[in-house]
Amino acid sequence: MDNCFLQFKEAMTKKRIFACIMVFFAIIVLGCNSINTKTNQKKVMPTNPVITHQKDAFNNYASYPFTLAMLDVGQGLCILVRSGEEYLVYDGGGRERSSYVVSFFKGNQINTIKYMIASHYDEDHISGLIGLLKTTSVSTAIVPNYKANTKIYSSFLSALKNADSVIYAKTGSQYKVGEAKFDILYATDNTEEKENNKSTVIRVEYKNFSCIITGDAATETETKLVNRRENLSCDLYVVGHHGSSSSSSPDFVAAMKPKLAFIGVGKENKYNHPTKRVLKILDNNNSTVYRTDTQGTVTLVHNGSEYKIHVTKDETKHQKPLPQAQQKKEFYVLNKKSMRFHSKDCKGVKNMVKYNIEYVYTSKEVLEKEGFEPCGFCKP
């Protein structure tokens, strides 16, 4: 009897040990499946286009001490400036591109804006700023000293509560962003009849580079600036009111003599911006034109002594005839893998992998300094 009991006990013990071993292996298998499932999910998750599209990533140019970009926000305006590790944003584009602006800042790890400027309170200039105020730390917001009777203005006022400080723009004020600075050339005194003329006009300076940004300021404001006989000469003019004929008067552009002209404008917009009149005025002053509707986000990078320009796309074949000054500009297609630069019509460009391509407007000397070699076939 005792032997039977012992045999039974021994058998049960073996079964328990076997069961424990089976449970142990089951846990391992299930755990591995769980890990693999998570890993697979991670691989197929969609990535943010801002950080995967290398040419559109602002911080790709972090090695340069100064960067200025005109973001492609369609029929609106958004200018982003970085000097060192400090940022300035001037306007934020309209409602349709507000989420793009927010994702652009997030994708480029821009967590703090030192200065945010609202030129005036039109929807196509401040909607994107509302999104940034809700998602990004803003140290100082500079706004024009007037009120607007619109819903977007009310939403903007509410979002401004998130900024550390809010001040009114004042003519003559000067601020520093890293090693750069900006002056307020014009701020509203509420004597203007049209809201566009209440736009805050600034001049950004870095080393030997300067830029004037006017928002939607019209010819009346431009005339005031010219009559003050200030030094308005600059390298870059961010064209007023998206290239509308109500801005960019001949006298104002002649006083600036800008080498470059950036136009934030929507593709095939109903306003026919930029107008032929403005393009002709810019051409008469030998200004090279860059536009978001045909060239996407336009980025100027400065190494402390000279600058060059990057665009995220090139559709100049499909746009209106370019001013003569732009036709003379040196345009190259870079292959970042082979480190060669090509002419626009080079047959080899068609065979390049998309992510290796970059469009630039610069000189051969600058490209060769950066290690690029000319294509042996097209010989640019």
C-alpha positions in Angstrom: 0.0 0.0 0.0 2.8 2.4 1.0 4.6 1.5 -2.3 1.5 2.4 -4.3 1.2 5.7 -2.5 4.8 6.5 -3.1 4.6 5.6 -6.8 1.4 7.8 -7.2 3.1 10.7 -5.4 6.2 10.4 -7.6 4.0 10.3 -10.7 2.1 13.4 -9.6 5.4 15.3 -8.9 6.7 14.5 -12.4 3.4 15.8 -13.9 3.6 19.0 -11.9 7.2 19.5 -13.0 6.3 18.9 -16.6 3.3 21.3 -16.3 5.5 24.0 -14.9 8.0 23.5 -17.7 5.2 23.8 -20.3 3.8 27.0 -18.6 7.3 28.5 -18.6 7.8 27.9 -22.3 4.3 29.2 -23.0 5.2 32.5 -21.3 8.4 32.8 -23.3 6.7 32.2 -26.6 3.8 34.6 -25.8 6.2 37.2 -24.6 8.3 36.9 -27.8 5.2 37.2 -29.9 4.2 40.2 -28.0 7.6 41.8 -28.5 7.6 41.0 -32.2 4.1 42.4 -32.6 5.2 45.7 -31.0 8.3 45.8 -33.1 6.3 45.2 -36.3 3.8 47.9 -35.3 6.6 50.3 -34.8 8.0 49.6 -38.2 4.8 50.2 -40.1 3.8 53.4 -38.2 3.6 56.4 -40.5 6.4 58.9 -39.9 6.1 62.7 -39.9 6.8 64.0 -43.4 8.5 67.0 -42.0 11.3 65.0 -40.5 11.6 62.4 -43.2 11.6 64.9 -46.1 15.2 66.0 -45.6 15.0 69.0 -47.9 12.2 70.5 -45.9 13.9 70.0 -42.5 15.0 73.3 -41.1 17.5 71.9 -38.7 19.4 70.1 -41.5 21.1 73.5 -41.7 22.0 73.6 -38.0 25.7 73.8 -38.9 25.1 77.2 -40.3 25.1 80.0 -37.7 22.1 81.8 -39.4 19.1 80.5 -41.3 16.0 82.2 -42.7 13.2 80.3 -44.2 10.0 81.3 -46.0 7.7 78.3 -45.2 5.3 77.1 -47.9 2.0 78.1 -46.3 0.1 78.7 -49.6 -1.6 82.1 -49.8 -0.2 83.4 -46.6 3.1 84.3 -45.0 5.4 82.6 -42.4 9.0 83.6 -42.0 11.3 81.6 -39.6 14.7 82.9 -38.5 17.3 81.1 -36.5 20.5 82.6 -35.2 22.5 80.3 -33.0 20.0 78.5 -30.9 17.4 81.3 -30.8 14.3 81.7 -33.0 12.2 84.5 -34.4 8.9 83.8 -36.3 7.2 86.5 -38.3 3.6 85.6 -39.1 2.3 82.0 -39.2 0.2 81.5 -42.4 -3.5 80.8 -42.7 -5.9 78.3 -41.3 -5.4 75.7 -44.0 -1.7 75.4 -43.3 -1.8 75.9 -39.5 -1.2 72.2 -38.8 1.7 72.1 -41.2 3.4 75.0 -39.4 2.9 73.3 -36.0 4.3 70.0 -37.3 7.2 71.8 -39.0 8.2 73.3 -35.6 7.7 70.0 -33.8 9.5 68.0 -36.4 12.5 70.3 -36.2 12.6 70.2 -32.4 11.9 73.9 -32.1 10.5 74.1 -28.6 11.0 77.8 -27.7 10.4 80.9 -29.8 12.2 83.9 -28.4 10.2 86.5 -30.5 6.9 86.0 -32.2 5.7 88.9 -34.4 2.2 89.3 -35.8 2.5 91.8 -38.7 -1.3 92.5 -38.5 -4.5 90.6 -37.8 -5.5 89.1 -41.1 -6.3 85.4 -41.0 -3.7 84.4 -43.5 -1.0 85.8 -41.2 -2.0 84.8 -37.7 -3.8 81.5 -37.8 -0.6 79.5 -37.7 0.6 81.7 -34.8 -2.5 80.6 -32.8 -1.4 76.9 -33.3 2.2 77.8 -32.2 1.0 79.6 -29.1 -0.8 76.5 -28.0 2.0 74.1 -28.7 5.3 76.0 -28.4 6.8 78.1 -25.7 6.9 81.8 -26.7 9.0 84.2 -24.7 7.8 87.5 -26.2 5.0 88.1 -28.6 5.1 91.5 -30.4 1.8 92.6 -31.8 0.4 95.7 -33.5 -1.5 98.2 -31.3 -5.0 98.1 -32.8 -8.1 95.9 -32.5 -9.9 93.9 -35.2 -13.6 92.9 -35.1 -13.1 89.3 -36.3 -13.3 85.8 -34.8 -9.7 85.1 -35.7 -8.6 88.1 -33.8 -10.5 87.0 -30.7 -9.0 83.5 -31.0 -5.5 85.1 -31.3 -6.0 87.2 -28.2 -7.1 84.2 -26.2 -4.0 82.2 -27.4 -1.7 85.1 -26.5 -2.3 84.3 -22.9 0.2 81.4 -23.3 3.1 83.7 -24.2 5.4 84.7 -21.3 5.0 88.4 -22.3 3.1 90.4 -24.9 4.2 93.9 -26.1 3.0 96.3 -28.7 5.3 97.0 -31.7 7.0 100.4 -31.5 8.8 102.1 -34.3 12.5 102.3 -33.6 12.7 99.4 -31.2 15.6 96.9 -31.6 15.9 93.3 -30.4 18.6 90.6 -30.5 18.2 87.0 -31.7 21.4 85.1 -31.1 24.1 87.1 -33.1 21.4 88.7 -35.3 19.2 91.6 -34.5 16.0 93.1 -35.9 14.7 96.7 -35.9 11.1 97.7 -36.1 11.1 100.2 -39.0 7.4 100.9 -38.8 4.6 100.2 -36.3 1.0 101.4 -36.5 0.1 104.7 -34.8 -3.6 104.1 -35.7 -3.8 106.9 -38.2 -3.8 104.5 -41.1 -7.1 104.1 -42.9 -6.4 100.6 -44.3 -5.6 97.7 -42.0 -2.8 96.4 -44.3 -1.0 99.7 -43.6 -1.0 98.8 -39.9 1.5 96.0 -40.7 4.7 96.0 -38.6 7.7 96.3 -40.8 11.1 94.9 -39.6 14.7 94.8 -40.8 16.7 91.7 -39.8 20.5 91.9 -39.9 23.2 89.3 -39.5 26.8 90.1 -40.3 26.9 91.5 -43.8 23.3 90.3 -44.6 20.1 92.2 -44.2 16.4 91.5 -44.9 13.2 93.7 -44.9 9.8 92.1 -44.1 6.7 94.3 -44.6 3.7 91.9 -44.1 0.8 93.4 -46.1 2.0 97.0 -45.9 0.8 99.0 -48.9 2.3 101.9 -50.8 1.2 104.5 -48.2 3.4 102.9 -45.5 6.2 102.3 -48.1 6.1 106.1 -49.0 6.5 107.0 -45.3 9.6 104.8 -45.0 11.1 106.3 -48.2 10.4 109.8 -47.0 12.2 109.3 -43.7 15.4 108.8 -45.8 16.4 105.9 -43.8 18.9 103.4 -45.1 16.6 100.8 -46.7 19.2 99.0 -48.7 19.0 95.2 -48.1 20.0 91.8 -49.6 16.5 90.3 -49.3 13.0 91.8 -49.6 10.1 89.6 -48.4 7.7 91.0 -50.9 4.7 92.8 -49.4 1.2 91.5 -49.7 2.2 88.3 -51.6 3.1 90.4 -54.7 -0.1 92.5 -54.9 0.0 95.7 -57.0 -1.0 97.6 -53.8 2.6 97.1 -52.5 6.2 97.1 -53.8 6.0 100.6 -55.3 8.9 101.5 -57.7 10.4 104.1 -55.2 10.3 101.7 -52.3 12.0 98.8 -54.2 14.5 101.2 -55.7 15.4 102.4 -52.2 16.0 98.8 -51.1 17.7 97.5 -54.2 17.3 93.9 -53.0 19.4 91.2 -54.6 16.7 88.6 -53.6 12.9 88.7 -53.4 10.9 86.1 -51.6 7.2 85.8 -52.4 4.9 83.8 -50.1 2.0 83.0 -52.4 -0.6 80.2 -53.1 -0.5 78.2 -56.2 -2.9 79.4 -58.9 -4.5 81.8 -56.3 -7.6 83.8 -57.2 -5.8 87.1 -56.7 -3.3 86.4 -59.5 -0.5 87.1 -57.1 2.3 87.9 -57.8 1.2 90.5 -60.4 3.1 91.2 -63.6 3.6 94.8 -62.4 5.4 93.8 -59.2 7.5 91.2 -61.0 8.5 93.8 -63.6 9.5 96.3 -60.8 11.6 93.6 -59.1 13.2 92.7 -62.5 14.0 96.4 -63.1 16.0 96.3 -59.9 17.8 93.1 -60.8 16.1 91.2 -57.9 16.1 87.4 -58.1 12.7 86.1 -57.3 11.8 82.9 -55.2 8.2 81.8 -54.7 6.5 79.3 -52.6 3.9 78.4 -55.2 6.5 77.0 -57.6 9.6 76.4 -55.3 8.0 75.3 -52.0 9.8 76.3 -48.8 12.7 78.6 -49.6 15.6 78.6 -47.1 18.6 81.0 -47.0 21.6 79.8 -45.1 24.5 82.0 -44.1 28.0 80.8 -43.0 29.1 84.1 -41.6 30.5 85.6 -44.8 28.2 84.4 -47.7 24.8 82.9 -48.2 23.2 80.4 -50.5 19.6 79.3 -51.1 17.8 76.0 -51.0 14.3 75.2 -52.3 12.2 72.1 -51.7 10.9 71.8 -55.2 11.4 73.3 -58.7 8.5 73.9 -61.0 9.9 77.0 -62.7 9.1 75.4 -66.1 5.4 75.7 -65.3 5.2 79.2 -63.9 4.8 82.6 -65.7 7.9 83.8 -67.5 10.6 84.7 -65.0 12.1 88.2 -64.7 15.4 88.5 -66.7 17.4 88.8 -63.5 16.2 85.3 -62.3 17.1 83.7 -65.7 20.7 84.8 -65.2 20.9 83.3 -61.7 23.1 80.2 -61.3 20.8 77.2 -60.6 22.2 73.8 -59.9 20.9 70.3 -59.0 22.9 68.6 -56.3 23.4 64.8 -55.9 24.2 64.7 -52.2 25.3 61.0 -52.5 27.8 61.4 -55.3 28.7 65.0 -54.2 28.3 66.3 -57.8 26.4 69.3 -59.1 24.5 69.4 -62.4 22.8 71.8 -64.7 19.1 71.8 -64.6 18.8 70.1 -68.0 21.4 67.4 -67.3 20.0 64.0 -68.5 21.5 62.4 -65.4 19.1 64.3 -63.1 16.2 62.1 -64.2 18.0 59.0 -63.0 18.8 60.3 -59.5 17.1 58.9 -56.4 14.7 61.5 -55.1 16.1 61.7 -51.6 19.6 62.5 -53.0 18.4 65.5 -54.9 18.7 69.1 -53.7 18.1 72.3 -55.7 20.3 75.3 -55.0 20.8 78.8 -56.3 24.5 79.7 -55.6 27.9 80.0 -57.3 30.2 77.2 -58.4 32.8 78.5 -56.0 30.6 78.0 -53.0 29.7 74.5 -54.1 33.3 73.5 -54.7 34.3 74.9 -51.3 31.7 72.5 -49.8 33.2 69.5 -51.6 30.9 69.2 -54.6 32.4 68.5 -58.1 30.9 69.5 -61.4 29.2 66.8 -63.5 31.5 65.5 -66.2 28.7 65.2 -68.8 26.7 68.5 -68.6 29.8 70.5 -67.4 27.8 73.2 -65.5 
